[in-house]
């Protein structure tokens, strides 16, 4: 359950952040085009406040999960730093450590392969940059999302074995 919750929260964090940044960059781009004389003016609608609210809720929930994990772990005598950093698994369970390690390896390989493909797609940005300003933000935010999803999927498969 903790793995599902933290994966959903982390993916949500990247998606909301990419949406907020994309909105702000698009707005700034329109202002720059107007300053340079390419546009006479433009209409601005205030972005939905749900993005900022969702971002803050996600961040505070992740912080709360980590604080609860630290509170549980601090009573033990032999504590390592990785016990604090990963709230997904019980550090006293040797099988959970092995499963998490293997899942992280799969996620790392997926991030490396996907990063290469994502960065290769940036070659087309100059042609479509003005029309598709959201693309670089979406692709950049999707890199850790892909890693998190591969981590989650491989963790669930390995736990069920």
GIUR-V701252 format. One record per backbone hydrogen bond with DSSP energy under -0.5 kcal/mol. NH is the residue of the N-H (numbers start at 1). CO is the residue of the C=O. If there is no record, write none. Layout:
nh=NH co=CO
nh=NH co=CO
//
This chain:
nh=5 co=1
nh=6 co=2
nh=7 co=3
nh=8 co=4
nh=9 co=5
nh=10 co=6
nh=11 co=7
nh=12 co=8
nh=13 co=9
nh=14 co=10
nh=15 co=11
nh=16 co=12
nh=17 co=13
nh=18 co=14
nh=19 co=15
nh=20 co=16
nh=21 co=17
nh=22 co=18
nh=23 co=19
nh=24 co=20
nh=25 co=21
nh=26 co=22
nh=27 co=23
nh=28 co=24
nh=29 co=25
nh=30 co=26
nh=31 co=27
nh=32 co=28
nh=33 co=29
nh=34 co=30
nh=35 co=31
nh=36 co=32
nh=37 co=34
nh=38 co=33
nh=39 co=33
nh=51 co=48
nh=53 co=49
nh=54 co=50
nh=55 co=51
nh=56 co=52
nh=57 co=53
nh=58 co=54
nh=59 co=55
nh=60 co=56
nh=61 co=57
nh=62 co=58
nh=63 co=59
nh=64 co=60
nh=65 co=61
nh=66 co=62
nh=67 co=63
nh=68 co=64
nh=69 co=65
nh=70 co=66
nh=71 co=67
nh=72 co=68
nh=73 co=69
nh=74 co=70
nh=75 co=72
nh=76 co=73
nh=79 co=77
nh=83 co=80
nh=84 co=80
nh=84 co=81
nh=85 co=81
nh=86 co=82
nh=87 co=85
nh=89 co=86
nh=91 co=89
nh=93 co=90
nh=94 co=92
nh=97 co=93
nh=98 co=94
nh=99 co=95
nh=100 co=96
nh=101 co=97
nh=102 co=98
nh=103 co=99
nh=104 co=100
nh=105 co=101
nh=106 co=102
nh=107 co=103
nh=108 co=104
nh=109 co=105
nh=110 co=106
nh=111 co=107
nh=112 co=108
nh=113 co=109
nh=114 co=110
nh=115 co=111
nh=116 co=112
nh=117 co=113
nh=118 co=114
nh=119 co=115
nh=120 co=116
nh=121 co=117
nh=122 co=118
nh=122 co=119
nh=123 co=120
nh=124 co=121
nh=125 co=122
nh=127 co=124
nh=128 co=124
nh=128 co=125
nh=129 co=125
nh=132 co=128
nh=135 co=132
nh=137 co=133
nh=138 co=134
nh=139 co=135
nh=140 co=136
nh=141 co=137
nh=142 co=138
nh=143 co=139
nh=143 co=140
nh=144 co=140
nh=145 co=141
nh=146 co=142
nh=147 co=143
nh=148 co=144
nh=149 co=145
nh=150 co=146
nh=151 co=147
nh=152 co=148
nh=153 co=149
nh=154 co=150
nh=155 co=151
nh=156 co=152
nh=157 co=153
nh=158 co=154
nh=159 co=155
nh=160 co=156
nh=161 co=157
nh=161 co=158
//
